[in-house]
Each structure stands twice: as structure tokens, then as C-alpha cells.
Amino acid sequence: MQALPGFRDFLPDQCAGRNYIFARWREVARRYGFVEWEGPVLEATELYKKKSGAEIVDKLFNFTDCANISSSIATSLAKRTLPLISNSWRFASTPCAHLV
């Protein structure tokens, strides 16, 4: 049986190499004032319907859980970036102060 497209296992030696590269990227990014953040893997399906219309649901991997909550796998963290930055700038004393 083959893995799903876009998914794969990383064996220990592959993880070590990947983690080394990621650590260097983080090191360089921090040196230039970038900070790390993470967003959720799941989003409310209703959010996608509001932003893109009901037809988007057929293009997403989504499910309804036992509490009758419809969720979808987040398609992109990029869509969350601007609201996140906007909210954090509102609380900064000067624009981009949190990035320095």
C-alpha cells in the first residue's frame, strides 16, 4: 500500500538531516527579527463558507464530529497571516515594534 499523495514517513536519519536544516533556518530567521508562529490544523467549515462560498466545501477535506461540529483541514496558513499580524500590530506601541 502506498502513502497518500503529499505524505511520507521520515526515518531517523532523514529526520536528523531535516531537523538540522530547519534549525539553521530558524537561527537565521531569528537573527533578522522573524518570529515563529503556528496556526490550527483544523478550521470551522463555516469560516471557509463565509470567505469563499458554499461550493468550497466540496474541495476541502471536511467532516462533522460527534458533537455535530463541521471542521475542515486548514488549506493554508497564509490566509491567517494578515489578520494575525493586524491584531498584533494593534497592540504594539509602534508599528513593527514586536518584530525588532
N, C-alpha and C positions, 0 to 999 in steps of 0.2 A: 504494500500500500504506500502510495506517495503522500508526501506532506501537502497541505493546502498551498496554493499559489501565494507567494509572499511570506510564507512562514518557513522556518527551518530550525533545526537544533544546532546549538553551538557546543561542541565538545570542549573539555577543559583547556586544551592548548589553544583552541580558537578563541575561547573567552578571554584567556590571558592576553593574547595579541590585541583583541578588540578593546579590552579594558585599558590597556596601555595607551592606545591611540586616543580613546575618549578622555583619559586623564590628562594627556598633553593638550587636547583641545580645550578642556575646562581651564587648565592652567593659563593658557594664552588668552582665553576669553576674559578670565578674571583680571589678568594684567591690564587689559584695555577697558575695564569697568563694566563688563557684562555680568549679569547675574542670571542664575538658573531659576526656572520655574517649571511647574508641571500642571497639567490640566487633567480633568477626569477622562477616563476611557469611555464611559457611558454618558449620554446626554438624554434628556427627556425628548421623546419623539415630537412632542408638541412644539418644542423650540425650532426644529427643522421645518415643521409645517408652517409656522409663523414666518420664518425667514424666506422659505423657498416654495411654499405652496404644498398642498396635499399630495401632489404627484411625486414629490421627492421620496416619500415613504417607500415606494416600490424599488427605489435604487439603493436603499440602506439595508444593512443587516439590523433588524429590529425584532423585538419580542415583547410580550406582555407577561409580567411575572404574576405570582400567586396573589399579590395584593392589587392586581389589575392596573399596574403602572406600566405604561408603554415606554420602553427605552430603546435607544439606538447606539450603535458603536460610533463614537465621535469620528467624523470624517477628516478633520484637520484641526490642529491646534492653532493654525494661523488665523482662523476666524475668531478665536478667543483672544488673540493678542491685543488688538486695538482697544477693546473695552477694558482689558486688564491694565494696559498702560494708561489709558484715560483715567481710570479710577485711582491709580497710584499717583499720577501727576496732580490730581486734585488735592491730595493730602501733602504734597511736597511743598516746602517753603519757597522754593524757586523751581522753575521748570528744569527738569532733568537732575535735580539735586540728589535724588536717590540713586542715580547712575554713576555719580562721581566717587 
